[in-house]
Each structure stands twice: as C-alpha cells, then as structure tokens.
Amino acid sequence: IFSVHGLPSFADLAVDVGGYRFQTRQRLPADLVGSALKLPTQCYDWECAAKCEGTTCYVVKDAFGNNAGYATAIETMLGQVEAAGGPGRQVHLAARLTSIEAAPAAGRAASRLIFAGGRSVTASKVLLNLPSNAIEYLSRDSTLLGSSSAAVRRLLGAVTTIPMVKVYAWYDDAWWSTKLGLMEGAFTAATDGAPLEGRYHDGPQRCVVGRDTAGDPVYSGKKIAYGNCSGALEVYYGIARPYYAKLMPSPLQPLTVATRGTSSLAAAQLIGDVHAALMARHAKALASAGVAPGAVSPPQTVVLANWISAGRYTP
C-alpha cells in the first residue's frame, strides 16, 4: 500500500501507486474501513458499474469526494495508536527491521528488534505484520529464520511474488473524458516506446463546475463526462516491463516522478514517450471527435512505481 500525496500538478489529490480498492466480500479491508473505522467510501468504477472482477469495488474518499488514498485506514489507525500511547510515547516511522534476537534477560519469550542504523528495542511480545520480502531480508541469524523455524521458511516458500508496474500521467485537460467521454474500460498498446495497459476509470480527476464569489473554482467532487476536468490517467498497470523497470532509481525506492519542464533528460523522454503512445493509441477516436492529436498538450507529470520481487521496501 503506497498512497502518494503532494505530487506536482496533483494538488490535494492522492494517487495509489500500490493497493487501491476493495470489495465487500474481502472481509479484512471491508470490515476495517466500513465497520471499525467508519471511513467514507465511494465506488471505484464509473457510476458504480459492477465491472470490478464481477462485482463492485470501493475506494476510501475524502471530504470532497476524491480518492483519499488506500493508506487512509493505516494512517487512521496510526493516529489512534499515537493517541492511546499518551505523553512521551512515539511511533517511529521509516525504521527498517534488520534482525530479531532472543532476549532471555527480559523474559522467556522476549525479543530484541534491531533496526537499520543500529537502534534496537526489546519487547516481551512481538507481532510482525511484514510482507514476505521484508522477512526474507532479515539477517540469517534472526530467531525467526533459525534452524527451529522450518515452518516459517515453508510458509515463505509458498508465497509467489510477481513484479508489477503502475504508471499515471497527469493532464491539465483530461482529454479522454473531456473530449472522448471515456469514463470506464481498459486499453492496451504495444509500442516501441512506453507500453500501454491502462484504465480510464482509475485515476483521480478534478472537475470545475463554477466559481465562487471570490472567483475561485468550485469542484464537483466527482468525475464528469465531457466536463471541465484535469486528472490522472492510468497508463499502465501490469507485469513489469523493461521500459519502465529501467527507470527505477533504487531497489529501495519504487517511486519515480517525472515533471515536465525539468532539466532531466530521462524525465523528458518518459513524458514524451507516454504521450506519444497515448496519442497514437487514441488517434482515430480523437479525430472522430474533431481533435488533432498534435493539439493535445503533453502531461505535466508522469508517476510510476516499480514493484520488484527483490524489493526490500515495505511502504
């Protein structure tokens, strides 16, 4: 789960470059979001079309009807933990666990947790809510991976990981909805540049429906077909491709953000390739709508996340 806020051009909109939606039959997220935390939700698909794996999917929404980010539930629980801790208590973020040792002096089942940088914590009980990659990268002498932990190794061996890539392009004019009225559905294209495997209904949009007395824009809080909207188009979401994988800055950092107008040649190339691929894929539809592909301005920002099997990160 990786909900990103404060991206260039996105303003107050969040984009989920990891997990993003849930179904009511998925009891853990559904009960957590709806029953325990009582977070507001809205349909993921356009006009609640039940086209999400044969049913309706939901996302957590903010006060303005936009996607608040799938991490909202985790962030809410973190706030509850901090509040329950009271004065002098602190939740430490960005602390990567590197090893687990037995701490018999503190108790028969106590453990000493060692983090990157050398800091450590001793606890009488430990609950590890970690993905398989984070467990596998613990030091080999960790008690969890010791000779007596055959069951742990067997469970880890049963986990299958698939490298994935997710890409969004932010356009000041969300042309797929404002010019073509494409609000739902998927599209693909194999190109010599940026491959496409996206969905029209996935990315966030901001649609202006008027002005207030101060002249500031009033937003609809929902997507509007053929409206005055800017937004992010999901360009690719699928199995990792070399074109996007090569842009990963580090095995410790899945996120790459390319902004138009920067001095980075790699960013300019990515933005240009993504835009060219999208225009080629939609050239006929744009022409039918009386829009020349060359008249569509390139995206302001392209955001991509590479999720690799050997990743050591746990957003």
Secondary structure, DSSP 8 states (H G I E B T S, - for coil): --EE-S-TTTTT--EESS---EETTSHHHHIIIIIIS---EEESSGGG-S-BTTB-EEEEB-TTSSB--TTHHHHHHHHHHHHHH-TT-----S--EEEEEE-GGG-TT-EEEEETTS-EEEESS------HHHHHTS-TT-GGGSTT-HHHHHHHHT-----EEEEEEEESS-HHHHTT---S-EEEE--SSS-EEEETTTS-EEEEEEE-TTS-EEE-SS--TTSEEEEEEEEEEEE--HHHHTT--BTTB-EEEEETTSS-HHHHHHHHHHHHHHHHHTHHHHHHTT--GGGS---SEEEEEEE-TT-----
